[in-house]
């Protein structure tokens, strides 16, 4: 009995120590601004606890939830949630690099849960009594979100440079889908944050009877205090460098495929989009404007159109192949007198589904901007 009590006390002490360590680790980097080292996380950075270690990963996630519950204030909870989401990015990158796609999907699912909590805290966070403080805290959170978007962009580039050449076409498609889901999830949080900041501006204007110009001055004052312009400039420069690197690697891969006699049309179209994006980013850089969201969104839409169009072409091609087989079976049936109606019906059903899928994909291309 005494032995059991000792073991139980030791387990409680260990769990308490782990919680305290987790809380201390997550709060140690809190500051009013973000350093340059936080913007460009090294490509070789890894995490020790990943989804391929179910027991320890589950325990780690439980400790994160405890830490989040012990955090006071909606803004502080949202900021901590973003830190948790950042870990999920590293887990996702690591699992993709190790070709552990089931575990990568687990990291993505956990990322979505973290971002759902962040969006909920953003939506709930209002300070009617002190909207200026609310605005300042929301601008800090917006900065963290921009940092997260930047690291998503870095993750995509790193994966394409280090991994894609070693993946099958099917695996590449799976990775593309995961990255797209990742980006869409964060984009929704950014939209929530922009709306939330607009609400804070409206409350400032009403409470202090300020003009729109004066409210804009308040925003500029906080942005300068948080050093946001300089940080955005650094991120833009990093994005340009990563894009140049990605284009170089993509062109090398295209040359290898061409020498092997493979069709590279789709890949060349994607490189053209990347080169167009690079040109636009350099234009923004030259005029000293560092808001690149719309430009990047446009490029992602164009890239997604190519991805969907490629799937549509495949579906139509498969439907045509099956149609040819059906015609041959029908001719064979007439020649031999053998009943092949069952096989013909089954193939006709498959052909119909493929044609429906191709039509649905065509429709999706037309609506891709609003997806």
ZAKOL-770396 format. One record per residue (C-alpha): residue in three letters; residue number from 0; x, y, z. Coordinates in pm, 1 decimal. Example, Ala and Ser with C-alpha at 12.3 -4.5 7.8 and 13.67 -1.06 7.14 Angstrom:
SITE   residu   num         xx         yy         zz
SITE      ALA     0     1230.0     -450.0      780.0
SITE      SER     1     1367.0     -106.0      714.0
This chain:
SITE   residu   num         xx         yy         zz
SITE      UNK     0        0.0        0.0        0.0
SITE      UNK     1      279.3      239.1       96.4
SITE      UNK     2      459.1      156.8     -225.3
SITE      UNK     3      147.6      243.0     -428.2
SITE      UNK     4      110.4      574.7     -243.9
SITE      UNK     5      476.1      662.3     -313.1
SITE      UNK     6      433.2      579.5     -683.5
SITE      UNK     7      115.3      788.2     -700.2
SITE      UNK     8      283.1     1086.5     -530.9
SITE      UNK     9      580.2     1057.4     -766.0
SITE      UNK    10      347.2     1051.0    -1068.1
SITE      UNK    11      162.1     1359.7     -942.0
SITE      UNK    12      492.2     1539.8     -879.0
SITE      UNK    13      617.8     1446.1    -1228.3
SITE      UNK    14      294.9     1563.3    -1392.6
SITE      UNK    15      302.3     1890.6    -1196.3
SITE      UNK    16      664.7     1948.2    -1295.9
SITE      UNK    17      584.5     1883.5    -1662.0
SITE      UNK    18      292.3     2127.2    -1650.8
SITE      UNK    19      508.1     2391.8    -1484.3
SITE      UNK    20      781.2     2337.8    -1742.8
SITE      UNK    21      533.8     2361.1    -2030.2
SITE      UNK    22      381.4     2683.6    -1895.5
SITE      UNK    23      725.3     2837.3    -1833.2
SITE      UNK    24      850.5     2735.7    -2177.6
SITE      UNK    25      548.1     2884.1    -2352.1
SITE      UNK    26      551.5     3213.7    -2163.3
SITE      UNK    27      926.4     3272.2    -2167.7
SITE      UNK    28      925.4     3424.7    -2518.9
SITE      UNK    29      632.6     3663.1    -2466.5
SITE      UNK    30      721.5     4021.3    -2562.1
SITE      UNK    31      567.7     4327.1    -2723.2
SITE      UNK    32      750.1     4263.1    -3050.6
SITE      UNK    33      895.2     3969.9    -3242.2
SITE      UNK    34     1268.3     3936.5    -3304.4
SITE      UNK    35     1413.3     3866.4    -3648.7
SITE      UNK    36     1527.2     3520.8    -3534.2
SITE      UNK    37     1162.2     3425.6    -3483.5
SITE      UNK    38     1078.9     3517.8    -3842.5
SITE      UNK    39     1322.2     3286.3    -4016.9
SITE      UNK    40     1304.5     2957.8    -3827.8
SITE      UNK    41     1588.3     2730.7    -3947.8
SITE      UNK    42     1480.4     2470.0    -4203.9
SITE      UNK    43     1639.2     2192.9    -3995.5
SITE      UNK    44     1444.8     2274.7    -3676.6
SITE      UNK    45     1259.5     1971.3    -3543.5
SITE      UNK    46     1030.3     1875.0    -3257.9
SITE      UNK    47     1102.0     1578.5    -3033.6
SITE      UNK    48      740.7     1470.0    -2975.7
SITE      UNK    49      553.1     1397.4    -3299.1
SITE      UNK    50      227.0     1219.2    -3391.5
SITE      UNK    51      415.6      897.0    -3469.4
SITE      UNK    52      467.2      858.1    -3091.9
SITE      UNK    53       99.5      829.9    -2989.6
SITE      UNK    54      138.5      800.6    -2611.5
SITE      UNK    55      383.0     1088.0    -2566.1
SITE      UNK    56      206.9     1298.8    -2829.5
SITE      UNK    57     -127.0     1255.1    -2650.8
SITE      UNK    58       34.7     1346.5    -2318.8
SITE      UNK    59      199.7     1652.1    -2472.2
SITE      UNK    60     -131.0     1771.0    -2617.6
SITE      UNK    61     -300.1     1717.7    -2280.3
SITE      UNK    62      -32.4     1929.8    -2112.1
SITE      UNK    63      -83.3     2202.0    -2372.9
SITE      UNK    64     -456.0     2205.8    -2296.6
SITE      UNK    65     -382.9     2234.2    -1924.3
SITE      UNK    66     -140.6     2519.4    -1991.2
SITE      UNK    67     -401.5     2692.2    -2205.7
SITE      UNK    68     -664.6     2651.7    -1933.5
SITE      UNK    69     -428.0     2811.1    -1678.8
SITE      UNK    70     -369.9     3112.7    -1905.1
SITE      UNK    71     -577.9     3415.8    -1806.9
SITE      UNK    72     -736.2     3649.4    -2062.0
SITE      UNK    73     -875.0     3586.4    -2411.1
SITE      UNK    74     -589.6     3767.9    -2588.0
SITE      UNK    75     -328.9     3568.3    -2393.8
SITE      UNK    76     -515.8     3244.9    -2471.2
SITE      UNK    77     -524.4     3332.5    -2842.4
SITE      UNK    78     -150.6     3406.3    -2840.5
SITE      UNK    79      -73.4     3076.8    -2667.9
SITE      UNK    80     -297.9     2895.7    -2914.4
SITE      UNK    81      -88.9     3040.1    -3198.6
SITE      UNK    82      226.5     2907.0    -3032.3
SITE      UNK    83       68.4     2562.2    -3017.9
SITE      UNK    84      -27.7     2593.4    -3386.1
SITE      UNK    85      334.7     2678.9    -3467.6
SITE      UNK    86      441.6     2347.0    -3315.8
SITE      UNK    87      189.7     2168.2    -3534.9
SITE      UNK    88      357.8     2324.0    -3842.0
SITE      UNK    89      691.0     2174.8    -3741.2
SITE      UNK    90      526.4     1837.5    -3675.0
SITE      UNK    91      357.0     1847.3    -4014.7
SITE      UNK    92      682.6     1931.0    -4194.9
SITE      UNK    93      868.9     1656.6    -4009.2
SITE      UNK    94      608.7     1389.1    -4084.7
SITE      UNK    95      594.8     1484.4    -4454.9
SITE      UNK    96      974.1     1472.8    -4481.2
SITE      UNK    97      965.7     1123.4    -4324.8
SITE      UNK    98      678.7     1022.5    -4560.8
SITE      UNK    99      451.7      947.0    -4264.4
SITE      UNK   100      138.1     1084.2    -4426.5
SITE      UNK   101     -114.4      942.8    -4177.6
SITE      UNK   102       74.7     1110.9    -3894.7
SITE      UNK   103      106.7     1430.3    -4103.3
SITE      UNK   104     -272.0     1435.5    -4139.9
SITE      UNK   105     -296.7     1394.0    -3761.1
SITE      UNK   106      -73.6     1700.8    -3711.9
SITE      UNK   107     -290.5     1893.4    -3960.2
SITE      UNK   108     -608.2     1796.1    -3772.3
SITE      UNK   109     -454.4     1909.1    -3443.7
SITE      UNK   110     -349.4     2234.6    -3613.9
SITE      UNK   111     -709.1     2294.4    -3721.8
SITE      UNK   112     -827.4     2238.9    -3363.5
SITE      UNK   113     -570.9     2488.5    -3231.9
SITE      UNK   114     -677.0     2747.0    -3489.8
SITE      UNK   115    -1046.2     2690.6    -3411.5
SITE      UNK   116     -970.7     2782.6    -3049.9
SITE      UNK   117     -772.7     3087.3    -3161.7
SITE      UNK   118    -1059.6     3209.3    -3380.9
SITE      UNK   119    -1304.6     3159.9    -3093.2
SITE      UNK   120    -1088.5     3370.7    -2859.0
SITE      UNK   121    -1051.3     3641.9    -3126.9
SITE      UNK   122    -1427.5     3653.1    -3177.0
SITE      UNK   123    -1496.9     3676.7    -2803.1
SITE      UNK   124    -1229.1     3935.3    -2724.3
SITE      UNK   125    -1379.7     4282.2    -2675.2
SITE      UNK   126    -1303.0     4557.8    -2426.7
SITE      UNK   127    -1583.4     4814.3    -2423.6
SITE      UNK   128    -1419.4     5010.9    -2141.6
SITE      UNK   129    -1076.0     5036.0    -2301.2
SITE      UNK   130    -1097.7     4978.1    -2679.5
SITE      UNK   131     -749.0     5128.7    -2729.2
SITE      UNK   132     -597.4     4851.2    -2518.1
SITE      UNK   133     -810.3     4602.4    -2712.1
SITE      UNK   134     -674.3     4741.0    -3040.7
SITE      UNK   135     -313.1     4721.2    -2921.5
SITE      UNK   136     -353.8     4358.3    -2814.5
SITE      UNK   137     -527.6     4267.2    -3138.9
SITE      UNK   138     -250.7     4424.5    -3344.9
SITE      UNK   139       -4.6     4208.2    -3151.6
SITE      UNK   140     -214.2     3902.3    -3235.8
SITE      UNK   141     -235.3     4009.7    -3599.7
SITE      UNK   142      143.1     4024.3    -3603.6
SITE      UNK   143      159.4     3670.2    -3465.6
SITE      UNK   144      -84.8     3553.0    -3732.0
SITE      UNK   145      126.4     3713.1    -4005.7
SITE      UNK   146      427.4     3535.1    -3858.2
SITE      UNK   147      237.0     3206.6    -3870.5
SITE      UNK   148      142.1     3269.0    -4236.0
SITE      UNK   149      506.0     3343.2    -4312.5
SITE      UNK   150      612.1     3014.6    -4155.4
SITE      UNK   151      344.9     2830.1    -4354.3
SITE      UNK   152      496.2     2978.5    -4669.0
SITE      UNK   153      840.2     2866.6    -4550.1
SITE      UNK   154      706.5     2518.1    -4478.6
SITE      UNK   155      559.3     2491.3    -4830.3
SITE      UNK   156      887.0     2600.4    -4988.6
SITE      UNK   157     1095.1     2367.5    -4771.7
SITE      UNK   158      872.4     2070.4    -4850.7
SITE      UNK   159      880.9     2140.1    -5225.3
SITE      UNK   160     1257.3     2185.0    -5228.1
SITE      UNK   161     1353.0     1894.3    -5000.4
SITE      UNK   162     1076.1     1640.0    -5053.9
SITE      UNK   163      885.0     1663.7    -5382.0
SITE      UNK   164     1157.2     1509.1    -5595.7
SITE      UNK   165     1136.8     1196.0    -5379.8
SITE      UNK   166      757.1     1160.4    -5384.9
SITE      UNK   167      529.4      986.4    -5630.1
SITE      UNK   168      275.9     1201.1    -5814.6
SITE      UNK   169        0.2     1065.9    -5587.3
SITE      UNK   170      201.8     1151.3    -5275.3
SITE      UNK   171      271.9     1501.4    -5408.5
SITE      UNK   172      -99.9     1552.0    -5463.9
SITE      UNK   173     -169.7     1441.4    -5105.5
SITE      UNK   174       89.2     1686.3    -4971.2
SITE      UNK   175      -53.4     1967.4    -5187.0
SITE      UNK   176     -398.8     1901.6    -5041.8
SITE      UNK   177     -265.3     1914.4    -4685.4
SITE      UNK   178      -81.0     2241.2    -4745.5
SITE      UNK   179     -389.1     2393.2    -4909.9
SITE      UNK   180     -607.1     2297.0    -4610.0
SITE      UNK   181     -343.4     2442.8    -4380.4
SITE      UNK   182     -336.9     2775.4    -4565.9
SITE      UNK   183     -717.0     2798.9    -4592.3
SITE      UNK   184     -750.3     2741.2    -4217.6
SITE      UNK   185     -510.8     3021.9    -4131.6
SITE      UNK   186     -668.4     3253.3    -4389.7
SITE      UNK   187    -1001.6     3220.9    -4206.9
SITE      UNK   188     -830.6     3326.7    -3882.3
SITE      UNK   189     -676.9     3628.0    -4059.4
SITE      UNK   190    -1022.1     3731.3    -4186.6
SITE      UNK   191    -1162.7     3700.4    -3833.2
SITE      UNK   192     -875.9     3914.3    -3701.7
SITE      UNK   193     -918.9     4186.6    -3964.2
SITE      UNK   194    -1291.0     4206.4    -3886.5
SITE      UNK   195    -1214.0     4211.6    -3516.6
SITE      UNK   196     -965.3     4498.3    -3557.4
SITE      UNK   197    -1225.3     4689.8    -3759.2
SITE      UNK   198    -1465.6     4645.9    -3467.3
SITE      UNK   199    -1206.9     4782.4    -3223.5
SITE      UNK   200    -1150.8     5085.3    -3448.0
SITE      UNK   201    -1525.3     5153.6    -3453.3
SITE      UNK   202    -1542.2     5132.0    -3072.0
SITE      UNK   203    -1246.6     5371.7    -3037.7
SITE      UNK   204    -1411.6     5619.0    -3272.5
SITE      UNK   205    -1740.6     5606.8    -3080.0
SITE      UNK   206    -1596.9     5611.7    -2727.6
SITE      UNK   207    -1346.3     5894.7    -2778.3
SITE      UNK   208    -1537.6     6086.1    -3051.4
SITE      UNK   209    -1244.0     6066.5    -3292.3
SITE      UNK   210    -1240.2     6118.9    -3668.8
SITE      UNK   211    -1139.3     5835.4    -3903.8
SITE      UNK   212     -804.2     6008.3    -3954.2
SITE      UNK   213     -741.6     6024.2    -3579.1
SITE      UNK   214     -830.0     5656.9    -3540.6
SITE      UNK   215     -584.2     5573.6    -3821.6
SITE      UNK   216     -318.6     5771.7    -3633.9
SITE      UNK   217     -383.5     5563.3    -3322.4
SITE      UNK   218     -341.4     5245.6    -3528.8
SITE      UNK   219      -17.0     5377.8    -3681.5
SITE      UNK   220      113.7     5468.3    -3336.9
SITE      UNK   221       59.4     5114.5    -3208.7
SITE      UNK   222      201.2     4957.6    -3525.2
SITE      UNK   223      516.3     5168.8    -3491.0
SITE      UNK   224      548.6     5073.5    -3124.2
SITE      UNK   225      523.0     4706.2    -3221.0
SITE      UNK   226      774.0     4757.1    -3505.1
SITE      UNK   227      529.0     4596.7    -3750.4
SITE      UNK   228      650.1     4776.7    -4064.3
SITE      UNK   229     1006.7     4656.7    -4018.7
SITE      UNK   230      891.2     4304.4    -3940.8
SITE      UNK   231      673.7     4294.9    -4253.6
SITE      UNK   232      967.3     4418.0    -4459.3
SITE      UNK   233     1183.0     4135.0    -4322.0
SITE      UNK   234      913.8     3881.2    -4402.7
SITE      UNK   235      876.7     4015.4    -4755.7
SITE      UNK   236     1252.2     3986.9    -4812.2
SITE      UNK   237     1246.7     3631.4    -4674.0
SITE      UNK   238      951.5     3541.2    -4899.1
SITE      UNK   239     1137.0     3669.2    -5207.5
SITE      UNK   240     1448.2     3468.3    -5118.0
SITE      UNK   241     1244.5     3151.1    -5062.1
SITE      UNK   242     1052.9     3197.5    -5387.3
SITE      UNK   243     1375.7     3243.2    -5584.9
SITE      UNK   244     1506.7     2922.9    -5430.0
SITE      UNK   245     1184.8     2734.1    -5506.9
SITE      UNK   246     1187.8     2845.9    -5872.4
SITE      UNK   247     1551.1     2736.4    -5913.9
SITE      UNK   248     1480.2     2389.2    -5772.9
SITE      UNK   249     1159.3     2356.3    -5978.4
SITE      UNK   250     1342.4     2440.7    -6301.4
SITE      UNK   251     1612.4     2184.7    -6221.0
SITE      UNK   252     1341.0     1922.2    -6162.3
SITE      UNK   253     1168.3     2014.1    -6490.7
SITE      UNK   254     1497.3     1973.1    -6679.2
SITE      UNK   255     1538.5     1624.2    -6529.8
SITE      UNK   256     1183.9     1524.9    -6626.5
SITE      UNK   257     1226.4     1661.9    -6981.4
SITE      UNK   258     1545.2     1461.7    -7028.2
SITE      UNK   259     1346.9     1152.7    -6922.4
SITE      UNK   260     1084.9     1231.7    -7190.2
SITE      UNK   261      805.2     1323.0    -6945.5
SITE      UNK   262      534.5     1585.8    -6989.3
SITE      UNK   263      618.7     1897.3    -6785.5
SITE      UNK   264      344.1     2134.2    -6905.1
SITE      UNK   265      166.6     2158.4    -6569.0
SITE      UNK   266      491.8     2210.3    -6379.8
SITE      UNK   267      600.6     2481.9    -6625.3
SITE      UNK   268      268.2     2661.6    -6574.2
SITE      UNK   269      319.7     2655.1    -6196.5
SITE      UNK   270      672.1     2793.0    -6235.5
SITE      UNK   271      533.5     3072.6    -6454.8
SITE      UNK   272      288.2     3163.1    -6176.5
SITE      UNK   273      570.9     3159.6    -5921.3
SITE      UNK   274      783.5     3383.4    -6145.7
SITE      UNK   275      490.8     3624.0    -6185.8
SITE      UNK   276      443.2     3631.8    -5808.3
SITE      UNK   277      815.7     3696.0    -5760.4
SITE      UNK   278      799.6     3990.1    -6002.0
SITE      UNK   279      503.0     4138.8    -5812.5
SITE      UNK   280      672.9     4093.0    -5474.5
SITE      UNK   281      982.7     4270.4    -5604.1
SITE      UNK   282      763.2     4556.8    -5727.1
SITE      UNK   283      610.2     4584.4    -5380.0
SITE      UNK   284      958.9     4574.5    -5230.6
SITE      UNK   285     1078.3     4855.2    -5459.9
SITE      UNK   286      800.0     5095.2    -5353.9
SITE      UNK   287      835.6     5020.1    -4983.3
SITE      UNK   288      490.7     4863.8    -4938.7
SITE      UNK   289      490.4     4542.6    -4740.2
SITE      UNK   290      128.4     4425.2    -4745.1
SITE      UNK   291      147.9     4122.7    -4976.6
SITE      UNK   292     -167.2     3928.7    -4877.0
SITE      UNK   293     -369.4     4004.4    -5192.6
SITE      UNK   294      -78.4     3929.6    -5427.0
SITE      UNK   295       -5.8     3594.3    -5261.7
SITE      UNK   296     -377.8     3505.4    -5253.9
SITE      UNK   297     -402.9     3572.9    -5628.8
SITE      UNK   298     -104.6     3347.0    -5699.6
SITE      UNK   299     -248.8     3068.5    -5484.7
SITE      UNK   300     -579.1     3090.6    -5672.2
SITE      UNK   301     -399.8     3061.0    -6007.1
SITE      UNK   302     -198.4     2763.5    -5882.0
SITE      UNK   303     -509.9     2594.5    -5747.9
SITE      UNK   304     -685.5     2641.0    -6083.9
SITE      UNK   305     -404.8     2446.7    -6252.6
SITE      UNK   306     -426.4     2174.7    -5986.6
SITE      UNK   307     -805.0     2135.6    -6029.6
SITE      UNK   308     -779.2     2156.3    -6409.3
SITE      UNK   309     -525.4     1874.5    -6407.7
SITE      UNK   310     -765.6     1650.2    -6212.6
SITE      UNK   311    -1047.6     1737.6    -6453.6
SITE      UNK   312     -836.2     1636.3    -6754.4
SITE      UNK   313     -754.9     1305.6    -6586.5
SITE      UNK   314    -1121.0     1233.7    -6513.3
SITE      UNK   315    -1222.0     1310.7    -6872.7
SITE      UNK   316     -940.3     1095.5    -7009.6
SITE      UNK   317    -1039.3      802.1    -6785.9
SITE      UNK   318    -1403.8      838.4    -6894.5
SITE      UNK   319    -1298.0      830.4    -7260.0
SITE      UNK   320    -1083.0      519.4    -7206.5
SITE      UNK   321    -1376.8      340.1    -7043.6
SITE      UNK   322    -1605.4      453.6    -7327.7
SITE      UNK   323    -1368.4      288.6    -7576.6
SITE      UNK   324    -1367.9      -31.9    -7372.7
SITE      UNK   325    -1749.6      -31.3    -7362.0
SITE      UNK   326    -1765.2        4.4    -7741.6
SITE      UNK   327    -1527.2     -290.2    -7785.7
SITE      UNK   328    -1731.4     -505.0    -7546.0
SITE      UNK   329    -2052.5     -419.9    -7730.8
SITE      UNK   330    -1891.3     -513.1    -8063.9
SITE      UNK   331    -1753.9     -833.6    -7910.8
SITE      UNK   332    -2098.7     -917.9    -7773.9
SITE      UNK   333    -2250.4     -886.2    -8122.5
SITE      UNK   334    -1973.7    -1091.6    -8283.3
SITE      UNK   335    -1973.6    -1379.2    -8032.5
SITE      UNK   336    -2332.1    -1373.2    -7909.1
SITE      UNK   337    -2203.7    -1384.9    -7550.1
SITE      UNK   338    -2394.8    -1186.6    -7287.7
SITE      UNK   339    -2163.7     -909.2    -7162.1
SITE      UNK   340    -2437.6     -679.2    -7037.0
SITE      UNK   341    -2327.8     -704.0    -6673.0
SITE      UNK   342    -1972.9     -585.7    -6749.7
SITE      UNK   343    -2104.1     -315.4    -6984.3
SITE      UNK   344    -2346.9     -186.2    -6719.3
SITE      UNK   345    -2073.6     -174.1    -6452.9
SITE      UNK   346    -1835.9       14.2    -6681.8
SITE      UNK   347    -2112.5      251.5    -6792.1
SITE      UNK   348    -2180.4      336.0    -6425.9
SITE      UNK   349    -1809.6      408.2    -6365.6
SITE      UNK   350    -1794.9      619.7    -6682.4
SITE      UNK   351    -2096.7      820.7    -6568.3
SITE      UNK   352    -1933.9      891.2    -6230.8
SITE      UNK   353    -1609.3     1003.8    -6397.4
SITE      UNK   354    -1797.3     1236.7    -6631.4
SITE      UNK   355    -1989.4     1382.1    -6335.6
SITE      UNK   356    -1660.7     1436.0    -6151.9
SITE      UNK   357    -1509.9     1611.8    -6454.2
SITE      UNK   358    -1812.4     1843.3    -6474.9
SITE      UNK   359    -1791.7     1916.8    -6102.8
SITE      UNK   360    -1423.3     2003.9    -6137.4
SITE      UNK   361    -1499.4     2235.8    -6429.4
SITE      UNK   362    -1750.0     2414.6    -6209.0
SITE      UNK   363    -1495.3     2432.8    -5928.0
SITE      UNK   364    -1243.7     2606.8    -6155.3
SITE      UNK   365    -1502.3     2876.8    -6223.7
SITE      UNK   366    -1570.0     2927.5    -5853.0
SITE      UNK   367    -1216.9     2882.0    -5720.6
SITE      UNK   368    -1182.7     3244.4    -5610.0
SITE      UNK   369    -1470.7     3215.2    -5367.9
SITE      UNK   370    -1392.2     2868.4    -5230.6
